[in-house]
Amino acid sequence: MLSESSLFLKGVLLGSTFCVLMTMLGHIRMDYGKSRRHYEHRHLQAPNEDILKLAGGERPELSKSFRVYCIILVKPKDVRLWAAVKETWAKHCDKAEFFSSENVKVLESVNMGTNDMWLMMRKAYKYAFDKYRDQYNWFFLARPTTFAVIENLKYFLLKKNSSQPFYLGHTEKSGDLEYVSVGGGIVLSIESMKRLNNLPSIPEKCPEKGRMVWEVSEDKQLAVCLKYAGVVAENAEDSKGKDVFNTKSVGIFIKEAMTNHPNQVVEGCCSDMAITFNGLTCNQMYVMMYGVYHLRAFGHVFNDVLVFLPANGSDND
């Protein structure tokens, strides 16, 4: 009886010790993951200002070499945001088209015939590639709640070769999958578009949503497909390491900066070369348009040596 009790106590002690060790190891592993999370994805930074020291004759040619096609995914319920995007930043794309889940009479769009956001995204990419592969070298996809500064996007891409497989924006992590969040906008080079559009012939590597066991967001599905095509997600940052593709609005960033950097609210908010902000209302779209493209402080002269000219026939303002 005594020996049985002794064995029982030993078992309890060993079991308790094992649980404590596993808990400690678990915490160590979690802390390690947190400490290295910032470094897991690849970081792409904006070009050094030296690239802008160009001869006058070189600048127009460089400007013309960057052709950005914008894809905006919309649904009928988004019609007010849709109209706001059309009247604001979409004018600054070399070409912008809206892709909708169904026909909408009041605004022109390409009908994808599905409410499934992944199928809409996939069909929109295929449409754009099939029709415009020889006309544009960069493809930017966004939601109607996103505001984009296309000139800043072109500046960021200055030293990037579109014949290389670029897939960039604001990266996030889900398990082992690194993906670019659609909230901040997604940029694909023409090479990435080629690889993506070669995948449908291999459905097990890039399945339709109906074949998935659980629901996965469209940006994660895209990352899975591109991963099989040898294209990895890359986080876009300015020269100071600040994100340039943002999944929140300026207002939210300001509120966060007031708490985290009360003495540097503006400086601590966002990158001076930000490309996107997300989660905007219709009114905020127009406020952003005014602030970015129309408001000027008298006496402050900005001499950008490179100007990205609008496409011929554009109503770019």
Secondary structure as GFF3:
##gff-version 3
##sequence-region A 1 317
A	DSSP	alpha_helix	2	40	.	.	.	ID=ss1
A	DSSP	beta_strand	42	45	.	.	.	ID=ss2
A	DSSP	three_ten_helix	49	52	.	.	.	ID=ss3
A	DSSP	alpha_helix	58	64	.	.	.	ID=ss4
A	DSSP	beta_strand	68	74	.	.	.	ID=ss5
A	DSSP	three_ten_helix	76	78	.	.	.	ID=ss6
A	DSSP	alpha_helix	79	87	.	.	.	ID=ss7
A	DSSP	three_ten_helix	89	92	.	.	.	ID=ss8
A	DSSP	beta_strand	95	100	.	.	.	ID=ss9
A	DSSP	beta_strand	110	111	.	.	.	ID=ss10
A	DSSP	alpha_helix	117	132	.	.	.	ID=ss11
A	DSSP	beta_strand	138	142	.	.	.	ID=ss12
A	DSSP	beta_strand	147	148	.	.	.	ID=ss13
A	DSSP	alpha_helix	150	156	.	.	.	ID=ss14
A	DSSP	beta_strand	167	169	.	.	.	ID=ss15
A	DSSP	beta_strand	171	174	.	.	.	ID=ss16
A	DSSP	beta_strand	177	180	.	.	.	ID=ss17
A	DSSP	three_ten_helix	182	184	.	.	.	ID=ss18
A	DSSP	beta_strand	186	189	.	.	.	ID=ss19
A	DSSP	alpha_helix	190	197	.	.	.	ID=ss20
A	DSSP	three_ten_helix	199	201	.	.	.	ID=ss21
A	DSSP	three_ten_helix	209	211	.	.	.	ID=ss22
A	DSSP	alpha_helix	218	228	.	.	.	ID=ss23
A	DSSP	beta_strand	234	237	.	.	.	ID=ss24
A	DSSP	alpha_helix	250	260	.	.	.	ID=ss25
A	DSSP	beta_strand	276	277	.	.	.	ID=ss26
A	DSSP	alpha_helix	282	293	.	.	.	ID=ss27
###
